[in-house]
Each structure stands twice: as structure tokens, then as C-alpha cells.
Amino acid sequence: MVRKEDFRNISLQQLETLLFLVSEGSFSRAAKKMHLSQPSLTKHIANMEAILGMTVVRREKTGVVLTPEGKIIFDLARKMIKLRDEAGEKIAGIQANEAGDISVAASTIPATYILPHVLGLFRKAHPGIRITVQSADSEEVLNMILSGEKELGIIGKSPARGKLEAEALWRDRLALAVPAGHRWAGRPFVPLPELMEEPFIIREKGSATREILERYLEEQANADLSQFRISAEFGSSEAVKEAILAGLGVSILSLRAVTREIKLRLLQEIPVENWRIERSFYLILRRPFNILRHHQLFMDFIRQFPLDKPGQTK
């Protein structure tokens, strides 16, 4: 009786020989097809039968016929050789710059408002490269890149960590957004003291948007968020927008996050007096990182992507 462990000793060459033998119907034709001598091919089949302790094929007048056990081995051979060939095709695709998987972690603004459009165009140019994106706050993205959980990161601040490389990609501007019909609508600007008295919605800690705002307040206005009337805190720009629309307060967000609502006149941008908060989105990767060709294609694509400037830095 055949033992399960006997199957471990069957080689891919023996399985492939069986496929050719059944396909060609004779030992001589199969040997010619495989560029082997007929004795060599016969030996492959004999060795497989010896390992299994059973007859796999029988010679008959009509040609080669599989035994009931041989049919099972034949089905196994087809699956195994198919898997081998698929692996070879995938590797060849990577080496030919046609395929590969890239895992990306991105903070909420690029993940929600930039990457979907970028990836749609990239896929048309490189259909064999599959990119998966996980959205998280900037600190979580940094940790995912450092740990090797994700390969590439895109965040709204430059990391201050020596094990990471950072490259500025796209410009962004933070803007004060208020609901349509707000009493400030139409005003040329709002002074900071007046803004501090208004119910204010903030992003969660770990968000680059919040960190940029806090730094700007400290360095340019000698102020901090504790002086604001915080009405709510949310973990995404989408949630902050919904809160503004619901009348929960006003907020300072990436202009990329509110462009559509401003065009639809659901929200309005109001300048804060003497303020201009700008930043870049950064491509980050850990050092050292083995950059394969499909990574290089993607990085080159996003570096050259003609992204509209937010608010067109007036």
C-alpha cells in the first residue's frame, strides 16, 4: 500500500514526463518532445512507479493507458506543473518590468484624495503591477514602514527618524473651512482671536494635519490649540467635513480635502489674517530597502505625476 510520505519523493521532472507521455501517447514521441533518449524517459517513469510501489501506465496496442492510480498521479502532475509554470511567468514578469506587488501605507489626505486618481492612471500604464494601499494617520504609517509591514509610505510631514528616507512629492495648503451661510462667509479674512472664540473641530493626535497646525500656531502665532473652543475631535478629514456641514464648528483642513465641497458651495474657505500654512507630502521608505524595478516604476511615476497645486498657491 502506498504511503503518504512516498509522494514527497516524486520529482517535478517525473511528473512532467508523465504529462508528455500521456499527451504524445508513446514513449518514443514523448522522449523526442522532451529532447530525451527513450531509455531516459522510460527510467523516469520506472523510478516514479518504484517510489510509489504501483503501476502508473500500461502499454497497450492503442498506446499508453493510465491505470486508476495513474489517473490520480496525472491530475496531480497537471496541477503541479501548472503552478511551476505560473511561478516562472510571474518571476519573468517582474524581471521584465511587467509585474510585481507593492504595499503602500498613506496618511488620510493622500490615501483619500490623491492616490485613487494616481493609481488609476498608473494601472493603465503598468497593468501587471498591483498596488495595495492602507490608510492610517501619519504616525501609524511611519511605524508600518519602520517595521517592514509596508514597503512605501506617503505622509504629510517629513519624518525625523534616521532609519527613514524622505522625498517631497506634492505641495499642499491648509485652509479654514466654514459651512455655507456662516456669518463669516464673504469676509476677506478672520483674525486669529476671533477664530479662537468659534467652536473648532480638530483632527486626532498623530495626524500630520494637526501636527502642522500646532507647529504653525506655536512658531508663527505664539499660541496653541488649548486656547481654542474645541467642539469635537475626529480621526479623518471626511469626518471633520461632515461635522462642519452639520454645524458642529469650523476647522482647518487640507485644501485637497474640501475642494469639491467648495466648488459645490457647501463649504467656503475663509483666510485667517496673515496666515499661510503650507506643507509637502513625502514619499518615505526605510533604509536599507531593496528597490526592485516595479518599485522604481511606481516611484518615478508619482514623482512626475502632474498633480494640480492645491489652491494654486496664489
C-alpha positions in Angstrom: 0.0 0.0 0.0 1.3 3.4 -0.9 2.2 5.7 2.0 1.6 9.4 2.0 5.3 10.1 2.6 6.2 8.3 -0.7 4.6 11.3 -2.6 7.4 13.5 -1.2 10.0 11.7 -3.3 8.3 12.3 -6.6 10.1 14.9 -8.7 8.7 17.5 -10.9 10.7 16.0 -13.8 8.9 12.7 -13.3 5.5 14.4 -13.2 6.3 16.4 -16.3 7.5 13.2 -18.0 4.1 11.6 -17.3 2.3 14.5 -18.8 4.3 14.3 -22.0 3.9 10.6 -22.2 0.1 10.8 -21.9 -0.1 13.7 -24.3 2.0 12.1 -27.0 0.7 8.5 -26.5 4.0 6.8 -26.8 7.4 6.6 -25.2 9.3 7.4 -28.3 7.3 10.5 -29.3 7.3 11.8 -25.7 11.1 11.3 -25.5 11.6 13.3 -28.7 9.3 16.1 -27.5 11.3 16.3 -24.2 14.7 16.1 -26.0 15.5 12.9 -24.0 16.5 9.5 -25.1 13.8 6.9 -24.8 15.7 4.9 -22.1 16.0 8.1 -20.0 12.3 8.8 -20.3 11.4 5.2 -19.5 13.7 5.4 -16.5 11.8 8.5 -15.1 8.5 6.6 -15.3 10.0 3.4 -13.8 11.6 5.4 -10.9 8.3 7.0 -10.1 6.4 3.7 -10.1 9.1 2.2 -7.9 8.8 5.1 -5.4 5.0 4.7 -5.3 5.1 0.9 -5.4 2.4 0.9 -8.1 1.9 0.8 -11.9 1.1 4.2 -13.3 0.9 3.5 -17.0 0.3 0.4 -19.2 1.5 -0.1 -22.8 -1.3 -1.3 -25.0 -1.8 -1.7 -28.7 -3.7 1.6 -28.8 -0.9 3.4 -27.0 -0.2 4.4 -23.4 -3.1 4.0 -20.9 -3.2 5.3 -17.3 -4.1 3.0 -14.5 -6.7 4.2 -12.0 -3.9 5.1 -9.7 -2.1 6.7 -12.6 -5.1 9.0 -13.3 -4.7 10.4 -9.8 -1.0 11.0 -10.3 -1.7 12.5 -13.7 -4.1 15.0 -12.2 -1.5 15.9 -9.5 1.1 16.3 -12.3 -1.1 18.8 -14.2 -1.7 20.9 -11.1 2.0 20.9 -10.0 3.4 21.7 -13.4 0.8 24.5 -13.8 1.8 26.0 -10.5 5.5 25.8 -11.5 4.8 27.5 -14.9 2.7 30.2 -13.3 5.5 31.0 -10.8 8.0 31.2 -13.6 5.8 33.6 -15.5 5.4 35.8 -12.5 9.1 35.9 -11.9 9.8 36.6 -15.6 7.2 39.4 -15.5 9.0 41.0 -12.6 12.3 40.7 -14.3 10.8 42.1 -17.5 9.4 45.1 -15.5 5.8 43.9 -16.2 4.6 42.7 -12.8 5.0 42.9 -9.1 3.2 43.7 -5.8 3.8 47.0 -3.9 2.3 47.6 -0.4 1.8 51.3 0.4 0.7 53.0 3.6 -0.6 56.5 3.3 -2.0 59.2 5.6 -5.6 60.1 5.1 -5.3 63.0 2.7 -3.1 61.3 0.1 -4.9 58.0 0.6 -8.3 59.5 0.1 -7.9 62.5 -2.3 -4.7 61.8 -4.3 -3.8 58.2 -4.7 -7.0 56.8 -6.1 -6.6 59.1 -9.2 -2.8 58.4 -9.4 -3.2 54.7 -9.1 -6.0 54.6 -11.8 -3.6 56.1 -14.3 -0.6 54.1 -13.2 -2.5 50.8 -13.6 -3.3 51.7 -17.2 0.4 52.2 -17.9 1.5 49.1 -15.9 -1.4 46.6 -15.5 0.9 43.9 -14.2 1.9 45.9 -11.1 -0.6 45.6 -8.2 -0.6 48.2 -5.5 -2.4 47.9 -2.2 -2.9 51.0 -0.1 -3.7 51.1 3.7 -4.8 54.4 5.1 -3.7 55.4 8.6 -2.6 58.5 10.4 1.0 59.7 9.8 2.5 58.2 13.0 1.0 54.8 12.2 2.3 55.0 8.6 5.8 55.7 10.0 5.6 52.7 12.2 4.4 50.4 9.4 7.4 51.5 7.2 9.9 51.1 10.1 8.6 47.6 11.0 8.6 46.5 7.3 4.9 45.8 7.3 4.6 48.2 4.3 7.1 49.0 1.7 6.4 52.6 0.8 4.7 55.4 2.7 3.2 58.7 1.8 2.6 61.2 4.6 2.1 65.0 5.1 5.2 65.6 7.1 8.9 64.9 6.9 9.9 62.2 9.4 12.6 62.9 11.9 13.8 59.3 12.1 17.3 58.4 10.9 16.2 55.0 9.6 13.9 56.5 7.0 14.4 58.3 3.7 12.0 61.0 2.8 11.4 62.8 -0.5 9.0 65.7 -1.1 6.3 64.8 -3.7 3.4 67.2 -3.8 2.5 70.6 -2.2 -0.5 71.2 0.0 -2.1 74.1 1.8 -4.2 74.1 4.9 -7.3 76.3 4.9 -10.1 77.4 7.2 -13.3 75.9 6.1 -16.7 77.1 7.3 -20.2 75.9 6.3 -22.1 77.9 3.6 -24.2 80.6 5.2 -21.8 81.0 8.1 -21.7 84.6 9.4 -18.1 84.8 8.2 -19.0 83.9 4.6 -17.8 86.6 2.2 -15.4 88.2 4.6 -11.9 88.9 3.3 -10.3 87.3 6.4 -10.8 86.3 10.0 -8.5 87.4 12.8 -7.0 84.7 14.9 -8.6 85.9 18.2 -12.0 85.7 16.6 -11.2 82.2 15.3 -10.3 81.1 18.8 -13.7 82.0 20.0 -15.5 79.9 17.4 -16.4 76.2 18.0 -13.5 74.4 16.4 -13.1 70.8 15.2 -9.7 69.1 15.2 -8.1 66.0 13.8 -6.8 63.3 16.1 -3.3 63.2 17.6 -0.9 61.5 15.2 -2.4 63.3 12.3 0.1 65.4 10.2 -2.6 68.0 9.6 -3.0 68.5 13.3 0.8 68.5 13.9 1.4 71.1 11.1 -1.3 73.3 12.6 0.1 73.0 16.1 3.6 73.8 14.9 2.3 76.8 13.0 0.4 78.2 16.0 3.5 77.8 18.2 6.0 79.3 15.8 4.0 81.9 14.0 1.3 83.0 16.4 2.7 82.2 19.9 -0.5 80.2 20.6 -1.7 76.6 20.9 -4.9 74.6 20.5 -5.7 74.8 24.2 -6.8 78.4 23.5 -9.4 77.3 21.0 -13.0 76.3 21.8 -12.6 72.6 20.8 -16.0 71.2 19.9 -15.0 67.8 18.6 -12.1 65.6 17.5 -12.2 63.2 14.6 -10.0 60.6 13.0 -10.4 61.6 9.4 -10.8 64.7 7.2 -14.1 63.2 5.9 -15.5 63.1 9.4 -14.3 66.6 10.1 -16.1 67.8 6.9 -19.3 66.1 7.9 -19.1 67.8 11.3 -18.6 71.2 9.7 -21.6 70.6 7.4 -23.7 69.5 10.4 -22.9 72.8 12.1 -20.6 71.4 14.8 -18.0 74.1 14.2 -15.3 75.2 11.8 -11.9 73.6 11.1 -8.6 74.0 9.3 -8.1 71.2 6.8 -6.1 70.3 3.7 -7.5 72.3 0.8 -7.4 69.0 -1.1 -10.0 67.6 1.3 -12.5 70.4 0.8 -12.0 71.4 -2.9 -15.2 69.5 -4.1 -17.4 71.0 -1.3 -16.1 74.5 -2.0 -16.9 74.1 -5.7 -20.4 72.8 -4.8 -20.7 75.8 -2.4 -21.3 73.6 0.6 -18.3 75.0 2.3 -16.3 78.2 2.0 -12.7 78.9 2.5 -12.0 82.0 4.7 -8.4 83.2 5.0 -7.1 83.7 8.5 -5.5 87.1 8.8 -1.8 86.9 8.0 -1.8 83.1 7.8 -0.5 80.8 5.1 0.1 77.2 6.2 1.8 75.1 3.5 3.4 71.7 3.6 4.5 68.9 1.4 3.5 65.3 1.1 6.5 63.0 1.4 7.4 59.6 0.0 9.1 57.6 2.7 10.9 54.3 2.8 13.2 52.5 5.3 16.9 52.2 4.9 18.1 49.9 3.5 15.4 49.0 1.1 15.8 46.7 -1.9 14.2 48.7 -4.7 13.1 46.4 -7.4 12.2 47.5 -10.9 8.4 47.6 -10.2 9.1 49.8 -7.2 11.2 52.1 -9.3 8.5 52.4 -12.0 5.9 53.4 -9.4 8.2 55.9 -7.6 9.2 57.5 -10.9 5.5 57.8 -11.9 4.4 59.6 -8.7 7.4 61.9 -8.9 6.4 63.1 -12.3 2.6 63.0 -11.7 1.2 66.4 -12.8 -0.9 67.0 -9.7 -2.8 70.2 -9.6 -1.4 72.6 -7.0 -3.9 72.9 -4.1 -5.3 76.4 -4.3 -2.6 77.1 -6.9 -0.5 79.0 -4.4 -1.9 82.3 -5.1 
